[in-house]
Amino acid sequence: MSAPQIVVHRDKELMAEAAAARLITKIVDAQAARGSASVVLTGGRNGNGLLAALAGAPARDAVDWARLDLWWGDERFLPEGDPERNVTQARAALLDAVPLDPARVHPMPASGGVYGSDADAAAAAYASSLAGAARPEDHGAVPVFDVLLLGVGPDTHVASLFPEHPGVRETERMVVGVHGAPKPPPTRVSLTLPAIRAAREVWLLAAGADKASAVTIALSGAGEIQAPAAGARGRARTLWLLDRAAASGLPAQLYPPASA
Ligand SMILES: O=C(O)[C@H](O)[C@@H](O)[C@H](O)[C@H](O)COP(=O)(O)O
């Protein structure tokens, strides 16, 4: 697993713009190298902020949107179309504005659909979708994602893996149902740390002073059960994209000077 790299940006707007530019480049490179790219999206303000910045990026259409596979790291287990669902917010921020191949966009199941109110069944179905998309060269139960995006909660949660909760302790399954989540809504579906760690690159996004302690804890050697963000590592790269406020608790020698 790769040691975390840290990049600090002047503010959250610049962080979103820079992360969007970085993601465009990563997707374009992956498509040039392998003919397609695979990205896992995250919910929350920073995740959606990145998507909105991407929607407005001049280089946006350097991406071949029809050859991009989109998955989700977690989802709020709510009815289809609920404004609180991560996919609903992602569509509004970017997805509805670009010519994706709908067959390559993989939202997590909604409640009230074929799985009713059974988040565990929905999780198992998503795990099957991931397994079905994994190629022999991926050597695992999920495709090797080029970039897996994660927001970071003030309690160091990532996706819907919360400190000391069952989901963060999962070592076998790739996707779990989450019950009693501290962040509403209480019922969710989430990738587990083994699934997250299958990604080539994991990018963690955190902006704002309310994230400073979570960032410091996660980057100071805390265990992944107490600090799930600490366990979010990519096979080739782990990148923390921060603004100055979120980085304010880190020893200055831990990261290069903030970008302009
Ligand atoms: O479903 C969710 O709520 C997100 O996936 C969650 O993991 C989010 O990324 C963090 O809570 C950070 O959210 P903010 O970026 O809004 O602080």
The ligand as a MOL file (V3000), in Angstrom:
LIG
                    3D

  0  0  0     0  0            999 V3000
M  V30 BEGIN CTAB
M  V30 COUNTS 17 16 0 0 0
M  V30 BEGIN ATOM
M  V30 1 O -22.7050 9.7260 1.6740 0
M  V30 2 C -21.9610 10.5550 2.1880 0
M  V30 3 O -22.3100 11.3800 3.0380 0
M  V30 4 C -20.5250 10.6600 1.7390 0
M  V30 5 O -20.1250 9.6870 0.9070 0
M  V30 6 C -19.6340 10.8530 2.9230 0
M  V30 7 O -18.6640 9.8610 3.0870 0
M  V30 8 C -18.9760 12.1940 2.7110 0
M  V30 9 O -18.0300 12.0800 1.6450 0
M  V30 10 C -18.2800 12.6860 3.9510 0
M  V30 11 O -19.2260 12.6960 4.9970 0
M  V30 12 C -17.7200 14.0840 3.7400 0
M  V30 13 O -18.7880 14.9290 3.4090 0
M  V30 14 P -18.5200 16.5060 3.1700 0
M  V30 15 O -17.5410 16.5770 2.0160 0
M  V30 16 O -19.8640 17.0860 2.8560 0
M  V30 17 O -17.9240 17.0450 4.4420 0
M  V30 END ATOM
M  V30 BEGIN BOND
M  V30 1 2 1 2
M  V30 2 1 2 3
M  V30 3 1 2 4
M  V30 4 1 4 5
M  V30 5 1 4 6
M  V30 6 1 6 7
M  V30 7 1 6 8
M  V30 8 1 8 9
M  V30 9 1 8 10
M  V30 10 1 10 11
M  V30 11 1 10 12
M  V30 12 1 12 13
M  V30 13 1 13 14
M  V30 14 2 14 15
M  V30 15 1 14 16
M  V30 16 1 14 17
M  V30 END BOND
M  V30 END CTAB
M  END
